[in-house]
Amino acid sequence: MKMMKKRGPKVQSLSTKAQYFEFAKRFREIIGYENDDERKKFLDTSKINPSLASEWAAGNKIPTKEHHWIKLHKILGEKLYYLITGEKLITREAHLHVLISKEEKRRVEEVEGPTFWDKLALIPIAKDPLHAGNPEDVREDPDGYAVIYDKLVKTRSNFIAFRVKGKSMEPSIQEEGIVVIDTSQTDVKQLNKKMVAVKNEEDYVSIKRLKIYPKNIFIFESDNPLYVKESLVYILEQVNSKIVGKVTWWCGKQE
């Protein structure tokens, strides 16, 4: 008797002619492919074979090799997200500016008094990916604080911050960037296509983008196509206990 192999959930991909066409349209738009100078500039910079680029622009093929995605990422930056998904990347970096240690916070209070922080919200930063899985522990013993304008935060106690490890969310979030997580936003039905903090089977926390598929399959994906193998897949009975919260603000690496 032959053993049947267990298949995982079927995930949509750029596999139909219509999707190829949409990819080609975005590719031509971003590169400025109809302009001879812009097309030549792209080809000279990327070192991509002109005939292959023509196939992409015509909708006959899409990039499938890792080194092609790497080249596109270097040239396009955060526009790569639009090329892949067709969605504009909305960033919220402007509000998060300052990181301070617990010792720096204590010294400021010695000079200015504890009321100095009344117009600012101090968001506790998790020490590591495992620590981030328990927000109460983060609040009690943080590894410093992210400072946000108080008017932007409805309830300070809902938020924790987290240092991103690795490059799986580039170009959206850079390695060693700081993200602020709203731990009150865990309703999976409201988080489709949003960036969230999610725990893996070992309860380590990472930042992923949630995609909800038919039959209550929840896939947490990396924005960086080179890290597709790091996706997390949960069913309805699992997913609620895995979401830490929604990513609300982020900033680049700060020393």
C-alpha positions in Angstrom: 0.0 0.0 0.0 1.4 3.4 -0.9 1.6 5.9 1.8 -0.1 9.2 1.0 2.1 12.3 1.6 0.5 14.9 3.7 0.3 18.2 1.8 0.5 21.6 3.4 -1.9 24.5 2.7 -1.9 25.7 -0.9 -0.5 29.2 -0.9 -1.2 31.6 -3.7 1.7 32.7 -5.8 2.5 34.6 -9.0 1.5 31.6 -11.1 -1.3 32.7 -13.4 -1.1 34.7 -16.6 -3.0 37.6 -15.1 -0.6 37.8 -12.1 2.3 37.7 -14.5 0.7 40.6 -16.4 0.2 42.6 -13.2 3.9 42.0 -12.2 5.0 43.1 -15.6 3.0 46.3 -15.4 4.5 47.2 -12.0 8.0 46.3 -13.2 7.7 48.7 -16.2 6.3 51.4 -14.0 9.0 51.3 -11.3 11.9 50.9 -13.7 10.5 53.4 -16.3 11.0 50.7 -18.8 9.4 52.6 -21.7 12.1 55.2 -21.4 15.3 54.2 -23.2 17.6 56.0 -20.8 15.9 54.6 -17.7 15.8 51.1 -19.1 19.5 51.3 -20.0 20.3 52.7 -16.5 18.5 49.8 -14.9 20.2 47.2 -17.1 23.7 48.7 -16.6 23.2 48.9 -12.8 21.6 45.5 -12.2 23.7 43.5 -14.8 20.5 41.6 -15.5 20.4 40.0 -18.9 18.5 42.4 -21.2 16.5 39.6 -22.9 15.4 38.3 -19.4 14.3 41.8 -18.3 12.3 42.0 -21.6 10.5 38.8 -20.7 9.7 40.2 -17.2 8.4 43.5 -18.9 6.3 41.5 -21.3 4.7 39.4 -18.7 6.1 36.1 -20.0 8.2 35.4 -16.9 8.9 36.6 -13.4 12.1 36.5 -11.4 12.7 33.0 -10.0 16.4 32.9 -9.0 17.7 34.2 -5.7 20.4 36.4 -7.2 17.8 38.2 -9.3 15.8 39.1 -6.2 19.0 40.3 -4.5 19.8 42.6 -7.4 16.2 43.9 -7.5 16.3 44.5 -3.8 19.5 46.5 -4.0 18.2 48.7 -6.8 14.6 49.2 -5.7 14.8 49.2 -1.9 11.3 49.4 -0.4 9.8 49.6 -3.9 10.4 45.9 -4.1 7.4 45.4 -1.8 5.2 47.2 -4.3 6.7 45.2 -7.2 5.8 41.9 -5.5 2.4 42.7 -3.9 1.0 45.7 -5.8 0.5 47.5 -2.5 2.1 50.7 -1.5 4.3 50.4 1.6 3.2 52.7 4.4 5.9 53.6 6.8 5.4 55.1 10.3 9.0 56.0 11.2 8.6 59.7 12.0 7.3 59.4 15.6 9.9 57.1 17.2 13.2 59.0 17.7 14.9 58.3 21.0 16.1 55.2 22.8 17.3 55.4 26.4 18.7 52.9 28.9 17.2 52.4 32.4 20.3 54.2 33.8 19.7 57.2 31.6 16.1 57.3 32.6 17.1 57.3 36.3 19.7 60.1 35.8 17.2 62.3 34.0 14.7 61.8 36.9 17.3 62.8 39.4 17.8 66.1 37.7 14.4 66.9 36.3 12.1 64.9 38.6 9.8 62.0 37.6 7.2 64.4 36.0 9.7 65.2 33.2 8.2 62.2 31.3 4.6 63.2 31.6 4.3 64.4 28.0 6.3 61.5 26.7 5.5 57.7 26.6 8.3 55.4 27.6 7.8 52.1 25.8 9.8 49.2 27.5 12.1 47.3 25.1 12.4 43.5 25.3 15.8 42.0 26.0 15.6 39.3 23.4 13.0 37.4 21.2 12.1 35.0 24.0 11.6 37.9 26.5 9.2 39.6 24.0 6.8 36.7 24.2 5.7 37.8 27.7 4.8 41.5 27.7 4.4 41.7 31.5 8.0 40.5 31.9 9.1 43.2 29.4 7.3 45.9 31.4 8.8 44.8 34.7 12.4 44.3 33.5 13.0 46.2 30.2 16.2 46.6 28.3 15.8 50.4 28.0 12.9 52.4 26.6 11.7 53.8 23.2 10.4 57.4 23.6 7.2 58.3 21.7 5.1 61.5 21.9 2.4 60.9 24.5 -0.5 62.1 22.3 0.1 59.3 19.9 -0.4 56.6 22.6 -3.9 56.0 23.9 -2.9 53.6 26.6 0.8 53.4 27.5 0.5 50.0 29.2 -0.6 48.3 25.9 2.8 48.8 24.3 6.2 47.1 24.3 9.2 47.5 21.9 11.3 44.9 20.2 14.7 44.8 18.4 14.4 43.1 15.0 16.8 40.3 14.4 17.8 39.4 10.8 16.8 40.8 7.4 13.5 38.9 6.8 11.4 42.0 6.9 13.5 44.2 4.7 12.8 46.5 2.9 10.0 47.3 5.3 12.0 47.1 8.5 15.8 47.0 8.6 17.9 44.6 10.7 18.4 45.9 14.3 15.5 48.3 13.8 13.1 49.0 16.7 9.4 48.2 16.4 6.7 49.2 18.8 4.0 46.6 19.4 0.4 47.3 20.5 -0.3 44.2 22.6 -4.1 45.0 22.8 -4.4 44.4 19.0 -4.5 40.6 18.8 -7.8 40.0 17.0 -6.6 38.0 14.0 -9.6 39.0 11.8 -8.4 42.6 12.0 -4.8 41.9 11.2 -4.9 40.5 7.7 -1.9 41.9 5.7 -0.7 43.7 8.8 2.8 43.4 10.4 2.5 41.6 13.7 4.8 40.2 16.4 4.2 36.4 16.5 5.7 33.5 18.5 7.1 30.3 16.9 6.8 26.9 18.4 9.6 27.7 20.8 7.9 31.0 21.8 10.6 33.1 20.2 9.1 36.3 18.8 9.6 37.6 15.3 8.0 40.2 13.1 6.0 38.9 10.1 3.1 39.9 7.8 -0.1 38.0 8.4 -1.9 36.6 5.4 -5.2 34.8 6.0 -6.1 32.1 3.5 -9.2 30.0 2.9 -10.2 27.3 5.4 -8.7 29.3 8.3 -5.1 28.9 7.4 -3.0 31.7 8.8 0.5 32.3 7.3 2.9 34.7 8.8 5.3 35.7 6.0 8.5 37.7 5.6 8.5 40.8 3.3 11.9 39.8 2.1 11.4 37.1 -0.6 14.7 35.6 0.2 13.3 34.4 3.6 10.2 32.7 2.4 11.2 29.5 4.2 10.9 31.2 7.5 7.1 31.5 7.2 5.0 30.3 10.1 1.7 28.5 9.4 -1.0 28.1 12.0 -4.6 26.9 12.1 -7.4 28.7 13.9 -7.0 26.7 17.1 -3.4 27.8 17.4 -3.2 31.3 16.1 -4.7 33.3 18.9 -2.1 32.2 21.4 0.7 33.0 19.0 0.1 36.7 18.3 1.8 39.1 20.6 0.4 42.3 19.0 0.3 44.6 16.0 3.3 46.6 14.9 2.4 50.2 15.1 5.7 52.2 14.7 9.2 51.4 13.8 12.5 53.1 13.2 16.0 52.1 11.9 18.9 50.9 13.9 19.9 53.3 16.7 23.1 53.0 18.7 
